[in-house]
Amino acid sequence: MPDHFDDQLAPVPALMTAANVTTDLRIGALVWDNDYKHPLVLAKELATMDVLSDGRVEIGLGAGWMISDYHQSGMPYDSAKIRIDRFVEGLHVIRGLMSDGPFSYTGQHYTVTNHNGTPKPVQAPCPPVLIGGGGKRVLSIAAREADIVGVNATMSAGVVGPEAFATMTAEAVDEKVDIVRQAAGARMSEIEMNIRAFLVNISPDAAGAAAAIASMLKVEPEMVEDTPFALVGPTDKLIEDLLARRERWGFSYVIVGSDDVDGFAPVVAALAGK
């Protein structure tokens, strides 16, 4: 689930509801905005969710980007540098509070004094961490710190628009993945690569679907056909595309939106375990 203030369910209770009616489904946000809660509070919620779900939580964490959330809530929309600095501190606090024993931390943005965070998560010492980014700094942080690295569009404008679309081309993704590989070094083999497909149209007419999306975004149809941010066409084509993208970029963790879950189910079934 996303973590925003617009027309959506709050992620913690909604995700726990999903966990309560399933046995294997893993749960997480894409991603929790570090600025919306003090990391001590978020750490306690995440650890509690991990205990109640018997170890099925993934910690997606980000620095925040959607400017409307900040303006509507009255939270200061600080510079990207400050938001990212604060997010890095928040991640250290969350991991520290989930480890054994009392934890203290003094940073520029957060101070925690001799606090033994409880409950401790089932997935010790910490559930898997997912960090997504579109720029060099966050992608490099993700490469060094995360278990799952998400490649995103560049969202520095604070809105989804032409600037973001320009950073979603296949060539732009090549550059982003190269940043991750260089920053990760030897630990690259331990990282799972993630992407969220925003442009999904499961249709027997792949060319027509790509053209329709391209017209809406004011880009060339070839961009939609080539970008890993899109999944366009019939089930067999989507399977081929996903396998090719895993080979090219390493993407094995692919997310689609809630509106596309049912249509995407045959693809999941065909690729399960491969």
Secondary structure as GFF3:
##gff-version 3
##sequence-region A 1 274
A	DSSP	alpha_helix	11	20	.	.	.	ID=ss1
A	DSSP	beta_strand	27	28	.	.	.	ID=ss2
A	DSSP	beta_strand	32	33	.	.	.	ID=ss3
A	DSSP	three_ten_helix	34	36	.	.	.	ID=ss4
A	DSSP	alpha_helix	39	52	.	.	.	ID=ss5
A	DSSP	beta_strand	57	62	.	.	.	ID=ss6
A	DSSP	alpha_helix	67	73	.	.	.	ID=ss7
A	DSSP	alpha_helix	80	98	.	.	.	ID=ss8
A	DSSP	beta_strand	103	106	.	.	.	ID=ss9
A	DSSP	beta_strand	111	115	.	.	.	ID=ss10
A	DSSP	beta_strand	129	133	.	.	.	ID=ss11
A	DSSP	alpha_helix	136	145	.	.	.	ID=ss12
A	DSSP	beta_strand	148	151	.	.	.	ID=ss13
A	DSSP	alpha_helix	162	166	.	.	.	ID=ss14
A	DSSP	alpha_helix	170	184	.	.	.	ID=ss15
A	DSSP	three_ten_helix	185	190	.	.	.	ID=ss16
A	DSSP	beta_strand	192	196	.	.	.	ID=ss17
A	DSSP	beta_strand	199	202	.	.	.	ID=ss18
A	DSSP	alpha_helix	206	217	.	.	.	ID=ss19
A	DSSP	alpha_helix	221	226	.	.	.	ID=ss20
A	DSSP	beta_strand	230	233	.	.	.	ID=ss21
A	DSSP	alpha_helix	235	249	.	.	.	ID=ss22
A	DSSP	beta_strand	251	255	.	.	.	ID=ss23
A	DSSP	three_ten_helix	258	260	.	.	.	ID=ss24
A	DSSP	alpha_helix	261	271	.	.	.	ID=ss25
###
